[in-house]
């Protein structure tokens, strides 16, 4: 999860900023609504309600991103993949409710009051309706973020020729790159992201397709979501749980799962 946050820190920074501002707006709106109705309300309570919900939702965001990277809503199997998100949205809602209620109970306790979560059946249904919309919004943001990356960084296409070059385009300019110039590859939903020196290119392909294209002589699949060029690996650090961490020459650190340990044996 830490590696996911590091790779997509810009997405999380934008999401965090939006969450903070949105929670502030909703908190102040609640205060004004209570004032208009003439009902007494401690000013701090709306901020506790809204920010407890916001913080827990933000904590769950990386898990949704990780799940979608593994099971993207691709064009070929979007119905099946979309169905997978239904139970995940329920899990998201359950954890969101559990987390925000816990936070509220702790803060109320510290303030010398008691937070009550009454009529739990109605509350769960009410919260799931909101959480489902939040979940859909998160997915829209994730896919929108990837499309923005694709437009800004340029898009790659595998040229169907014996030379096996990769055609990339950026700012309307087309050029060809040698697959051996790719430093490493990471999954990005319906795309894979090619890291080539200081440039990144989005390629609409699966990890299996790009793995077959690059071949195992010069490249190694080290994780379900990453492939690296063997001579671009700087060092390999074993971990206590049997996994490994590899550090690339640009300083990027990637997790090597035990499933792909064998792929590193050809790496000198």
DAJO-V24451 format. One record per pair of residues at least 6 apart in sequence whose ideal C-beta (glycine too) atoms are under 8 Angstrom apart, sorted by the first residue. I is the first residue (numbers start at 0). J is the second residue. D is the distance in whole Angstrom. If there is no record, write none. Layout:
i->I j->J d->D
i->I j->J d->D
This chain:
i->0 j->61 d->5
i->0 j->62 d->7
i->0 j->65 d->7
i->2 j->252 d->7
i->2 j->253 d->7
i->2 j->254 d->6
i->3 j->61 d->5
i->3 j->64 d->6
i->3 j->65 d->5
i->3 j->68 d->8
i->4 j->11 d->6
i->4 j->61 d->6
i->5 j->252 d->8
i->6 j->185 d->7
i->7 j->64 d->7
i->7 j->144 d->8
i->10 j->64 d->8
i->10 j->140 d->8
i->10 j->141 d->7
i->10 j->144 d->5
i->11 j->60 d->7
i->11 j->61 d->7
i->13 j->144 d->8
i->14 j->57 d->7
i->14 j->60 d->6
i->14 j->140 d->7
i->15 j->57 d->6
i->18 j->53 d->5
i->18 j->54 d->8
i->18 j->56 d->7
i->18 j->57 d->5
i->19 j->53 d->7
i->21 j->53 d->7
i->22 j->46 d->8
i->22 j->49 d->4
i->22 j->50 d->5
i->22 j->52 d->7
i->22 j->53 d->4
i->23 j->46 d->8
i->23 j->49 d->8
i->25 j->45 d->8
i->25 j->49 d->5
i->26 j->45 d->4
i->26 j->46 d->5
i->26 j->48 d->7
i->26 j->49 d->5
i->26 j->50 d->7
i->27 j->45 d->8
i->29 j->40 d->8
i->29 j->45 d->4
i->29 j->48 d->7
i->29 j->49 d->7
i->30 j->40 d->7
i->30 j->42 d->6
i->30 j->45 d->5
i->33 j->39 d->8
i->33 j->40 d->4
i->33 j->45 d->8
i->34 j->40 d->8
i->43 j->110 d->8
i->47 j->102 d->8
i->47 j->103 d->6
i->47 j->106 d->5
i->47 j->107 d->8
i->48 j->103 d->7
i->51 j->98 d->8
i->51 j->99 d->4
i->51 j->102 d->4
i->51 j->103 d->5
i->51 j->106 d->7
i->52 j->95 d->7
i->52 j->99 d->5
i->54 j->99 d->8
i->54 j->102 d->7
i->55 j->94 d->7
i->55 j->95 d->5
i->55 j->98 d->4
i->55 j->99 d->5
i->55 j->102 d->7
i->56 j->95 d->6
i->56 j->133 d->6
i->58 j->98 d->7
i->59 j->91 d->6
i->59 j->94 d->6
i->59 j->95 d->6
i->59 j->98 d->8
i->60 j->137 d->6
i->63 j->87 d->7
i->63 j->91 d->7
i->63 j->134 d->7
i->63 j->137 d->6
i->63 j->138 d->7
i->63 j->141 d->7
i->64 j->141 d->6
i->66 j->87 d->6
i->67 j->138 d->7
i->67 j->141 d->6
i->67 j->188 d->6
i->68 j->186 d->5
i->68 j->187 d->7
i->68 j->188 d->6
i->68 j->224 d->6
i->69 j->186 d->8
i->69 j->223 d->6
i->69 j->224 d->7
i->70 j->80 d->5
i->70 j->83 d->6
i->71 j->80 d->7
i->71 j->186 d->8
i->71 j->188 d->4
i->71 j->189 d->5
i->72 j->80 d->5
i->72 j->81 d->6
i->72 j->84 d->8
i->72 j->138 d->8
i->72 j->142 d->8
i->72 j->188 d->8
i->72 j->189 d->7
i->73 j->80 d->6
i->73 j->189 d->5
i->73 j->205 d->8
i->74 j->189 d->7
i->84 j->134 d->7
i->84 j->138 d->7
i->87 j->134 d->8
i->88 j->130 d->7
i->88 j->131 d->5
i->88 j->134 d->4
i->89 j->127 d->7
i->91 j->130 d->6
i->91 j->134 d->5
i->92 j->123 d->8
i->92 j->126 d->6
i->92 j->127 d->5
i->92 j->130 d->4
i->92 j->131 d->7
i->92 j->134 d->8
i->95 j->126 d->7
i->95 j->130 d->5
i->95 j->133 d->8
i->96 j->122 d->8
i->96 j->123 d->7
i->96 j->126 d->5
i->96 j->130 d->8
i->100 j->114 d->7
i->100 j->116 d->5
i->103 j->114 d->5
i->104 j->114 d->5
i->106 j->114 d->8
i->107 j->113 d->6
i->107 j->114 d->4
i->108 j->114 d->8
i->116 j->122 d->6
i->141 j->188 d->7
i->142 j->188 d->7
i->145 j->187 d->6
i->145 j->188 d->5
i->145 j->189 d->8
i->145 j->190 d->6
i->145 j->201 d->7
i->148 j->187 d->7
i->148 j->192 d->8
i->148 j->199 d->8
i->148 j->201 d->6
i->149 j->190 d->7
i->149 j->201 d->4
i->152 j->169 d->7
i->152 j->192 d->8
i->152 j->198 d->7
i->152 j->199 d->5
i->152 j->200 d->6
i->152 j->201 d->6
i->153 j->167 d->6
i->153 j->168 d->6
i->153 j->169 d->3
i->153 j->170 d->8
i->153 j->198 d->7
i->153 j->199 d->8
i->153 j->200 d->5
i->153 j->201 d->7
i->154 j->167 d->7
i->154 j->168 d->6
i->154 j->200 d->7
i->154 j->201 d->5
i->154 j->202 d->7
i->154 j->203 d->8
i->155 j->165 d->5
i->155 j->166 d->7
i->155 j->167 d->5
i->155 j->168 d->8
i->155 j->176 d->8
i->155 j->193 d->6
i->155 j->200 d->4
i->155 j->201 d->7
i->155 j->202 d->4
i->156 j->165 d->7
i->156 j->166 d->5
i->156 j->167 d->8
i->156 j->168 d->8
i->156 j->202 d->7
i->157 j->163 d->8
i->157 j->165 d->6
i->157 j->166 d->8
i->157 j->202 d->7
i->157 j->204 d->7
i->157 j->212 d->6
i->158 j->164 d->5
i->158 j->165 d->7
i->158 j->166 d->5
i->158 j->175 d->7
i->163 j->178 d->6
i->163 j->212 d->7
i->164 j->175 d->4
i->164 j->176 d->7
i->164 j->177 d->7
i->164 j->178 d->7
i->165 j->175 d->7
i->165 j->176 d->5
i->165 j->177 d->8
i->165 j->178 d->6
i->165 j->181 d->8
i->165 j->193 d->7
i->165 j->200 d->8
i->165 j->202 d->7
i->166 j->173 d->6
i->166 j->174 d->7
i->166 j->175 d->5
i->167 j->173 d->7
i->167 j->174 d->6
i->167 j->175 d->8
i->167 j->176 d->6
i->167 j->193 d->8
i->167 j->198 d->8
i->167 j->200 d->5
i->168 j->174 d->8
i->169 j->198 d->8
i->169 j->200 d->8
i->176 j->195 d->6
i->178 j->212 d->7
i->178 j->213 d->5
i->179 j->217 d->6
i->179 j->228 d->7
i->180 j->195 d->6
i->180 j->196 d->8
i->181 j->193 d->5
i->181 j->194 d->7
i->181 j->195 d->6
i->181 j->213 d->7
i->181 j->218 d->8
i->181 j->228 d->6
i->182 j->194 d->5
i->182 j->195 d->6
i->182 j->196 d->7
i->182 j->227 d->7
i->182 j->228 d->6
i->182 j->231 d->5
i->182 j->247 d->7
i->182 j->248 d->8
i->182 j->249 d->7
i->183 j->194 d->5
i->183 j->225 d->6
i->183 j->226 d->6
i->183 j->227 d->4
i->183 j->228 d->6
i->183 j->231 d->6
i->183 j->247 d->6
i->183 j->251 d->7
i->183 j->253 d->7
i->184 j->191 d->5
i->184 j->192 d->7
i->184 j->193 d->6
i->184 j->194 d->7
i->184 j->206 d->7
i->184 j->209 d->6
i->184 j->213 d->8
i->184 j->218 d->8
i->184 j->225 d->7
i->184 j->226 d->4
i->184 j->227 d->8
i->185 j->191 d->7
i->185 j->192 d->5
i->185 j->194 d->7
i->185 j->224 d->6
i->185 j->225 d->5
i->185 j->226 d->8
i->186 j->192 d->8
i->186 j->206 d->5
i->186 j->223 d->7
i->186 j->224 d->4
i->186 j->225 d->7
i->187 j->201 d->7
i->189 j->203 d->6
i->190 j->201 d->5
i->190 j->202 d->6
i->190 j->203 d->5
i->190 j->204 d->7
i->191 j->201 d->8
i->191 j->202 d->5
i->191 j->204 d->5
i->191 j->205 d->7
i->191 j->206 d->6
i->191 j->209 d->5
i->192 j->199 d->6
i->192 j->200 d->7
i->192 j->201 d->6
i->192 j->202 d->8
i->193 j->199 d->7
i->193 j->200 d->5
i->193 j->201 d->8
i->193 j->202 d->6
i->193 j->209 d->8
i->202 j->209 d->7
i->204 j->212 d->8
i->206 j->220 d->7
i->206 j->223 d->7
i->206 j->224 d->7
i->206 j->226 d->7
i->209 j->226 d->7
i->210 j->218 d->7
i->210 j->220 d->5
i->210 j->226 d->6
i->213 j->226 d->7
i->215 j->262 d->7
i->215 j->265 d->7
i->216 j->265 d->8
i->217 j->228 d->6
i->217 j->229 d->6
i->217 j->230 d->8
i->218 j->226 d->5
i->218 j->227 d->7
i->218 j->228 d->5
i->218 j->229 d->7
i->219 j->226 d->7
i->219 j->227 d->6
i->219 j->229 d->6
i->219 j->232 d->8
i->219 j->259 d->7
i->219 j->262 d->4
i->219 j->263 d->6
i->219 j->265 d->7
i->219 j->266 d->6
i->220 j->226 d->5
i->220 j->259 d->5
i->220 j->262 d->5
i->221 j->227 d->6
i->221 j->245 d->6
i->221 j->253 d->6
i->221 j->254 d->8
i->221 j->255 d->4
i->221 j->256 d->8
i->221 j->259 d->5
i->221 j->262 d->6
i->221 j->263 d->7
i->222 j->253 d->7
i->222 j->254 d->6
i->222 j->255 d->6
i->222 j->256 d->5
i->222 j->259 d->6
i->223 j->256 d->7
i->223 j->258 d->8
i->225 j->253 d->5
i->227 j->245 d->7
i->227 j->247 d->6
i->227 j->253 d->7
i->229 j->265 d->7
i->229 j->266 d->5
i->229 j->267 d->8
i->231 j->247 d->5
i->231 j->248 d->5
i->232 j->245 d->5
i->232 j->246 d->8
i->232 j->247 d->6
i->232 j->248 d->8
i->232 j->266 d->6
i->233 j->245 d->8
i->233 j->246 d->5
i->233 j->247 d->6
i->233 j->248 d->5
i->234 j->245 d->7
i->234 j->246 d->5
i->235 j->243 d->5
i->235 j->244 d->8
i->235 j->245 d->5
i->235 j->246 d->8
i->235 j->255 d->7
i->235 j->263 d->7
i->235 j->266 d->8
i->236 j->243 d->6
i->236 j->244 d->5
i->236 j->245 d->7
i->236 j->246 d->7
i->237 j->243 d->5
i->238 j->244 d->6
i->241 j->257 d->5
i->242 j->254 d->6
i->242 j->255 d->6
i->242 j->256 d->6
i->242 j->257 d->6
i->243 j->254 d->8
i->243 j->255 d->4
i->243 j->260 d->7
i->243 j->263 d->8
i->244 j->252 d->6
i->244 j->253 d->7
i->244 j->254 d->6
i->244 j->255 d->7
i->245 j->252 d->7
i->245 j->253 d->5
i->245 j->255 d->6
i->245 j->263 d->8
i->246 j->252 d->5
i->247 j->253 d->7
i->255 j->263 d->7
